[in-house]
Amino acid sequence: LDYKKGYSLYIGIPFCPSTCLYCSFTSYPVCAWQERIDGYLDALEQEIAFTADLFADRHLNSIYIGGGTPTTLLPRQMDRLESSFDYSHLLEFTVEAGRPDSIDKEKLEVLRAHGISRISINPQTMKQETLKLIGRHHTVEQTVESYRLARRLGFDNINMDLILGLPEETIGDVRNTMEQLKKLGPD
């Protein structure tokens, strides 16, 4: 990182398929806000352009697009996040593809086309009963399928977030989650 002339950028996409029990982030259910997303992106594009101009004399080292769940956006909406930043000093470009129920081939192809170097696929747990309890509407199988699809499409830097201490989970459940993820081999 360039600690003298560099900076990092966080871009927030505050929409999700649903709100999880544990979530403290600003996040809105996409089904209720679908008609307002393009307006949000219009404003975000203006802010991104302003920031690129404001920091034109500095080196952009990393971009993190988080949320919410950025992959809740439609592929055409994700495509709008292209910016006028100088990427010549960029070390990492990450997108939180956190919810397996928001990932599909077309969206991952958009991310690849934009040079995303790292994605995050976040199961939180690999226990189906817990996923249901915490309000995540995806299956353990969708997590595995999303991860494998990302690998097939060439993503070579995938992380996976977990939450320990979820309701009704035991040490055995955590061990099982860790063993399942170990088989996948996230980076």
C-alpha positions as protocol buffer text, in pm:
chain_id: "A"
residue {
  index: 1
  type: LEU
  ca { x: 0 y: 0 z: 0 }
}
residue {
  index: 2
  type: ASP
  ca { x: 107 y: 354 z: -67 }
}
residue {
  index: 3
  type: TYR
  ca { x: 69 y: 507 z: 280 }
}
residue {
  index: 4
  type: LYS
  ca { x: 165 y: 857 z: 168 }
}
residue {
  index: 5
  type: LYS
  ca { x: -27 y: 909 z: -156 }
}
residue {
  index: 6
  type: GLY
  ca { x: -258 y: 608 z: -159 }
}
residue {
  index: 7
  type: TYR
  ca { x: -614 y: 552 z: -48 }
}
residue {
  index: 8
  type: SER
  ca { x: -878 y: 282 z: -36 }
}
residue {
  index: 9
  type: LEU
  ca { x: -1238 y: 315 z: -145 }
}
residue {
  index: 10
  type: TYR
  ca { x: -1550 y: 152 z: 2 }
}
residue {
  index: 11
  type: ILE
  ca { x: -1867 y: 155 z: -209 }
}
residue {
  index: 12
  type: GLY
  ca { x: -2184 y: 57 z: -24 }
}
residue {
  index: 13
  type: ILE
  ca { x: -2476 y: -119 z: -189 }
}
residue {
  index: 14
  type: PRO
  ca { x: -2744 y: -127 z: 85 }
}
residue {
  index: 15
  type: PHE
  ca { x: -2972 y: -396 z: -61 }
}
residue {
  index: 16
  type: CYS
  ca { x: -3012 y: -763 z: 30 }
}
residue {
  index: 17
  type: PRO
  ca { x: -3241 y: -1053 z: -57 }
}
residue {
  index: 18
  type: SER
  ca { x: -3364 y: -1041 z: 305 }
}
residue {
  index: 19
  type: THR
  ca { x: -3248 y: -905 z: 638 }
}
residue {
  index: 20
  type: CYS
  ca { x: -3054 y: -1155 z: 846 }
}
residue {
  index: 21
  type: LEU
  ca { x: -3123 y: -1191 z: 1217 }
}
residue {
  index: 22
  type: TYR
  ca { x: -2774 y: -1073 z: 1317 }
}
residue {
  index: 23
  type: CYS
  ca { x: -2727 y: -789 z: 1065 }
}
residue {
  index: 24
  type: SER
  ca { x: -2637 y: -441 z: 1190 }
}
residue {
  index: 25
  type: PHE
  ca { x: -2549 y: -294 z: 850 }
}
residue {
  index: 26
  type: THR
  ca { x: -2770 y: -47 z: 668 }
}
residue {
  index: 27
  type: SER
  ca { x: -2956 y: -282 z: 441 }
}
residue {
  index: 28
  type: TYR
  ca { x: -3294 y: -288 z: 272 }
}
residue {
  index: 29
  type: PRO
  ca { x: -3483 y: -586 z: 127 }
}
residue {
  index: 30
  type: VAL
  ca { x: -3442 y: -565 z: -249 }
}
residue {
  index: 31
  type: CYS
  ca { x: -3803 y: -671 z: -313 }
}
residue {
  index: 32
  type: ALA
  ca { x: -3933 y: -359 z: -136 }
}
residue {
  index: 33
  type: TRP
  ca { x: -3684 y: -119 z: -294 }
}
residue {
  index: 34
  type: GLN
  ca { x: -3653 y: -254 z: -651 }
}
residue {
  index: 35
  type: GLU
  ca { x: -3805 y: 62 z: -802 }
}
residue {
  index: 36
  type: ARG
  ca { x: -3552 y: 288 z: -626 }
}
residue {
  index: 37
  type: ILE
  ca { x: -3228 y: 101 z: -697 }
}
residue {
  index: 38
  type: ASP
  ca { x: -3154 y: 276 z: -1027 }
}
residue {
  index: 39
  type: GLY
  ca { x: -3205 y: 614 z: -858 }
}
residue {
  index: 40
  type: TYR
  ca { x: -2962 y: 508 z: -586 }
}
residue {
  index: 41
  type: LEU
  ca { x: -2711 y: 405 z: -855 }
}
residue {
  index: 42
  type: ASP
  ca { x: -2757 y: 741 z: -1034 }
}
residue {
  index: 43
  type: ALA
  ca { x: -2657 y: 922 z: -713 }
}
residue {
  index: 44
  type: LEU
  ca { x: -2375 y: 674 z: -646 }
}
residue {
  index: 45
  type: GLU
  ca { x: -2230 y: 728 z: -995 }
}
residue {
  index: 46
  type: GLN
  ca { x: -2218 y: 1103 z: -928 }
}
residue {
  index: 47
  type: GLU
  ca { x: -2045 y: 1048 z: -595 }
}
residue {
  index: 48
  type: ILE
  ca { x: -1793 y: 808 z: -752 }
}
residue {
  index: 49
  type: ALA
  ca { x: -1713 y: 1060 z: -1029 }
}
residue {
  index: 50
  type: PHE
  ca { x: -1671 y: 1338 z: -770 }
}
residue {
  index: 51
  type: THR
  ca { x: -1439 y: 1119 z: -562 }
}
residue {
  index: 52
  type: ALA
  ca { x: -1230 y: 1022 z: -866 }
}
residue {
  index: 53
  type: ASP
  ca { x: -1180 y: 1392 z: -947 }
}
residue {
  index: 54
  type: LEU
  ca { x: -1112 y: 1488 z: -585 }
}
residue {
  index: 55
  type: PHE
  ca { x: -843 y: 1221 z: -544 }
}
residue {
  index: 56
  type: ALA
  ca { x: -695 y: 1242 z: -895 }
}
residue {
  index: 57
  type: ASP
  ca { x: -351 y: 1324 z: -751 }
}
residue {
  index: 58
  type: ARG
  ca { x: -352 y: 1018 z: -523 }
}
residue {
  index: 59
  type: HIS
  ca { x: -309 y: 644 z: -587 }
}
residue {
  index: 60
  type: LEU
  ca { x: -612 y: 420 z: -552 }
}
residue {
  index: 61
  type: ASN
  ca { x: -483 y: 105 z: -379 }
}
residue {
  index: 62
  type: SER
  ca { x: -799 y: -92 z: -313 }
}
residue {
  index: 63
  type: ILE
  ca { x: -1171 y: -92 z: -382 }
}
residue {
  index: 64
  type: TYR
  ca { x: -1422 y: -284 z: -172 }
}
residue {
  index: 65
  type: ILE
  ca { x: -1783 y: -298 z: -287 }
}
residue {
  index: 66
  type: GLY
  ca { x: -1987 y: -414 z: 10 }
}
residue {
  index: 67
  type: GLY
  ca { x: -2330 y: -377 z: 152 }
}
residue {
  index: 68
  type: GLY
  ca { x: -2585 y: -517 z: 199 }
}
residue {
  index: 69
  type: THR
  ca { x: -2518 y: -759 z: -79 }
}
residue {
  index: 70
  type: PRO
  ca { x: -2390 y: -600 z: -402 }
}
residue {
  index: 71
  type: THR
  ca { x: -2476 y: -911 z: -604 }
}
residue {
  index: 72
  type: THR
  ca { x: -2840 y: -845 z: -520 }
}
residue {
  index: 73
  type: LEU
  ca { x: -2821 y: -596 z: -806 }
}
residue {
  index: 74
  type: LEU
  ca { x: -2918 y: -709 z: -1155 }
}
residue {
  index: 75
  type: PRO
  ca { x: -2623 y: -770 z: -1392 }
}
residue {
  index: 76
  type: ARG
  ca { x: -2701 y: -447 z: -1584 }
}
residue {
  index: 77
  type: GLN
  ca { x: -2703 y: -257 z: -1254 }
}
residue {
  index: 78
  type: MET
  ca { x: -2373 y: -412 z: -1144 }
}
residue {
  index: 79
  type: ASP
  ca { x: -2227 y: -312 z: -1479 }
}
residue {
  index: 80
  type: ARG
  ca { x: -2299 y: 54 z: -1391 }
}
residue {
  index: 81
  type: LEU
  ca { x: -2038 y: 49 z: -1114 }
}
residue {
  index: 82
  type: GLU
  ca { x: -1760 y: 98 z: -1371 }
}
residue {
  index: 83
  type: SER
  ca { x: -1579 y: 419 z: -1283 }
}
residue {
  index: 84
  type: SER
  ca { x: -1329 y: 673 z: -1407 }
}
residue {
  index: 85
  type: PHE
  ca { x: -1067 y: 587 z: -1146 }
}
residue {
  index: 86
  type: ASP
  ca { x: -706 y: 526 z: -1242 }
}
residue {
  index: 87
  type: TYR
  ca { x: -654 y: 155 z: -1168 }
}
residue {
  index: 88
  type: SER
  ca { x: -279 y: 153 z: -1240 }
}
residue {
  index: 89
  type: HIS
  ca { x: -196 y: 137 z: -865 }
}
residue {
  index: 90
  type: LEU
  ca { x: -485 y: -90 z: -771 }
}
residue {
  index: 91
  type: LEU
  ca { x: -372 y: -388 z: -561 }
}
residue {
  index: 92
  type: GLU
  ca { x: -711 y: -540 z: -485 }
}
residue {
  index: 93
  type: PHE
  ca { x: -1066 y: -501 z: -616 }
}
residue {
  index: 94
  type: THR
  ca { x: -1314 y: -688 z: -397 }
}
residue {
  index: 95
  type: VAL
  ca { x: -1687 y: -743 z: -426 }
}
residue {
  index: 96
  type: GLU
  ca { x: -1895 y: -886 z: -147 }
}
residue {
  index: 97
  type: ALA
  ca { x: -2089 y: -1159 z: -329 }
}
residue {
  index: 98
  type: GLY
  ca { x: -2195 y: -1264 z: 16 }
}
residue {
  index: 99
  type: ARG
  ca { x: -2531 y: -1429 z: -26 }
}
residue {
  index: 100
  type: PRO
  ca { x: -2520 y: -1748 z: -233 }
}
residue {
  index: 101
  type: ASP
  ca { x: -2885 y: -1688 z: -328 }
}
residue {
  index: 102
  type: SER
  ca { x: -2777 y: -1367 z: -507 }
}
residue {
  index: 103
  type: ILE
  ca { x: -2505 y: -1523 z: -723 }
}
residue {
  index: 104
  type: ASP
  ca { x: -2545 y: -1651 z: -1077 }
}
residue {
  index: 105
  type: LYS
  ca { x: -2324 y: -1700 z: -1381 }
}
residue {
  index: 106
  type: GLU
  ca { x: -2421 y: -1373 z: -1551 }
}
residue {
  index: 107
  type: LYS
  ca { x: -2341 y: -1167 z: -1241 }
}
residue {
  index: 108
  type: LEU
  ca { x: -2006 y: -1338 z: -1191 }
}
residue {
  index: 109
  type: GLU
  ca { x: -1923 y: -1276 z: -1558 }
}
residue {
  index: 110
  type: VAL
  ca { x: -1991 y: -904 z: -1508 }
}
residue {
  index: 111
  type: LEU
  ca { x: -1754 y: -904 z: -1210 }
}
residue {
  index: 112
  type: ARG
  ca { x: -1484 y: -1082 z: -1411 }
}
residue {
  index: 113
  type: ALA
  ca { x: -1527 y: -834 z: -1699 }
}
residue {
  index: 114
  type: HIS
  ca { x: -1459 y: -548 z: -1457 }
}
residue {
  index: 115
  type: GLY
  ca { x: -1138 y: -699 z: -1325 }
}
residue {
  index: 116
  type: ILE
  ca { x: -1261 y: -792 z: -979 }
}
residue {
  index: 117
  type: SER
  ca { x: -969 y: -970 z: -812 }
}
residue {
  index: 118
  type: ARG
  ca { x: -1141 y: -1103 z: -499 }
}
residue {
  index: 119
  type: ILE
  ca { x: -1494 y: -1204 z: -409 }
}
residue {
  index: 120
  type: SER
  ca { x: -1647 y: -1305 z: -84 }
}
residue {
  index: 121
  type: ILE
  ca { x: -1903 y: -1585 z: -71 }
}
residue {
  index: 122
  type: ASN
  ca { x: -2038 y: -1597 z: 283 }
}
residue {
  index: 123
  type: PRO
  ca { x: -2224 y: -1899 z: 410 }
}
residue {
  index: 124
  type: GLN
  ca { x: -2195 y: -1788 z: 778 }
}
residue {
  index: 125
  type: THR
  ca { x: -2264 y: -2156 z: 861 }
}
residue {
  index: 126
  type: MET
  ca { x: -2304 y: -2480 z: 673 }
}
residue {
  index: 127
  type: LYS
  ca { x: -2591 y: -2598 z: 893 }
}
residue {
  index: 128
  type: GLN
  ca { x: -2921 y: -2568 z: 706 }
}
residue {
  index: 129
  type: GLU
  ca { x: -3135 y: -2536 z: 1019 }
}
residue {
  index: 130
  type: THR
  ca { x: -2928 y: -2239 z: 1136 }
}
residue {
  index: 131
  type: LEU
  ca { x: -2948 y: -2069 z: 797 }
}
residue {
  index: 132
  type: LYS
  ca { x: -3326 y: -2084 z: 819 }
}
residue {
  index: 133
  type: LEU
  ca { x: -3326 y: -1963 z: 1179 }
}
residue {
  index: 134
  type: ILE
  ca { x: -3113 y: -1654 z: 1101 }
}
residue {
  index: 135
  type: GLY
  ca { x: -3319 y: -1556 z: 796 }
}
residue {
  index: 136
  type: ARG
  ca { x: -3084 y: -1661 z: 518 }
}
residue {
  index: 137
  type: HIS
  ca { x: -3292 y: -1796 z: 234 }
}
residue {
  index: 138
  type: HIS
  ca { x: -3024 y: -2003 z: 67 }
}
residue {
  index: 139
  type: THR
  ca { x: -2921 y: -2363 z: 108 }
}
residue {
  index: 140
  type: VAL
  ca { x: -2589 y: -2518 z: 197 }
}
residue {
  index: 141
  type: GLU
  ca { x: -2595 y: -2666 z: -154 }
}
residue {
  index: 142
  type: GLN
  ca { x: -2629 y: -2316 z: -307 }
}
residue {
  index: 143
  type: THR
  ca { x: -2318 y: -2210 z: -117 }
}
residue {
  index: 144
  type: VAL
  ca { x: -2121 y: -2500 z: -263 }
}
residue {
  index: 145
  type: GLU
  ca { x: -2264 y: -2445 z: -613 }
}
residue {
  index: 146
  type: SER
  ca { x: -2188 y: -2070 z: -604 }
}
residue {
  index: 147
  type: TYR
  ca { x: -1833 y: -2133 z: -490 }
}
residue {
  index: 148
  type: ARG
  ca { x: -1769 y: -2395 z: -761 }
}
residue {
  index: 149
  type: LEU
  ca { x: -1923 y: -2172 z: -1029 }
}
residue {
  index: 150
  type: ALA
  ca { x: -1693 y: -1886 z: -927 }
}
residue {
  index: 151
  type: ARG
  ca { x: -1391 y: -2116 z: -950 }
}
residue {
  index: 152
  type: ARG
  ca { x: -1499 y: -2243 z: -1294 }
}
residue {
  index: 153
  type: LEU
  ca { x: -1527 y: -1883 z: -1413 }
}
residue {
  index: 154
  type: GLY
  ca { x: -1169 y: -1814 z: -1306 }
}
residue {
  index: 155
  type: PHE
  ca { x: -1194 y: -1648 z: -965 }
}
residue {
  index: 156
  type: ASP
  ca { x: -873 y: -1741 z: -786 }
}
residue {
  index: 157
  type: ASN
  ca { x: -919 y: -1532 z: -471 }
}
residue {
  index: 158
  type: ILE
  ca { x: -1236 y: -1627 z: -286 }
}
residue {
  index: 159
  type: ASN
  ca { x: -1291 y: -1579 z: 84 }
}
residue {
  index: 160
  type: MET
  ca { x: -1578 y: -1713 z: 290 }
}
residue {
  index: 161
  type: ASP
  ca { x: -1709 y: -1546 z: 606 }
}
residue {
  index: 162
  type: LEU
  ca { x: -1840 y: -1742 z: 902 }
}
residue {
  index: 163
  type: ILE
  ca { x: -2014 y: -1637 z: 1221 }
}
residue {
  index: 164
  type: LEU
  ca { x: -1945 y: -1830 z: 1540 }
}
residue {
  index: 165
  type: GLY
  ca { x: -2200 y: -1835 z: 1820 }
}
residue {
  index: 166
  type: LEU
  ca { x: -2508 y: -1844 z: 1600 }
}
residue {
  index: 167
  type: PRO
  ca { x: -2829 y: -1949 z: 1779 }
}
residue {
  index: 168
  type: GLU
  ca { x: -2849 y: -2318 z: 1869 }
}
residue {
  index: 169
  type: GLU
  ca { x: -2513 y: -2405 z: 1708 }
}
residue {
  index: 170
  type: THR
  ca { x: -2278 y: -2639 z: 1888 }
}
residue {
  index: 171
  type: ILE
  ca { x: -1902 y: -2686 z: 1867 }
}
residue {
  index: 172
  type: GLY
  ca { x: -1981 y: -2992 z: 1653 }
}
residue {
  index: 173
  type: ASP
  ca { x: -2179 y: -2775 z: 1410 }
}
residue {
  index: 174
  type: VAL
  ca { x: -1888 y: -2532 z: 1383 }
}
residue {
  index: 175
  type: ARG
  ca { x: -1646 y: -2820 z: 1329 }
}
residue {
  index: 176
  type: ASN
  ca { x: -1872 y: -2957 z: 1054 }
}
residue {
  index: 177
  type: THR
  ca { x: -1886 y: -2613 z: 887 }
}
residue {
  index: 178
  type: MET
  ca { x: -1507 y: -2585 z: 900 }
}
residue {
  index: 179
  type: GLU
  ca { x: -1462 y: -2934 z: 753 }
}
residue {
  index: 180
  type: GLN
  ca { x: -1703 y: -2860 z: 466 }
}
residue {
  index: 181
  type: LEU
  ca { x: -1526 y: -2534 z: 385 }
}
residue {
  index: 182
  type: LYS
  ca { x: -1185 y: -2697 z: 412 }
}
residue {
  index: 183
  type: LYS
  ca { x: -1292 y: -2934 z: 132 }
}
residue {
  index: 184
  type: LEU
  ca { x: -1380 y: -2637 z: -88 }
}
residue {
  index: 185
  type: GLY
  ca { x: -1045 y: -2466 z: -22 }
}
residue {
  index: 186
  type: PRO
  ca { x: -1125 y: -2094 z: -7 }
}
residue {
  index: 187
  type: ASP
  ca { x: -828 y: -1862 z: -27 }
}
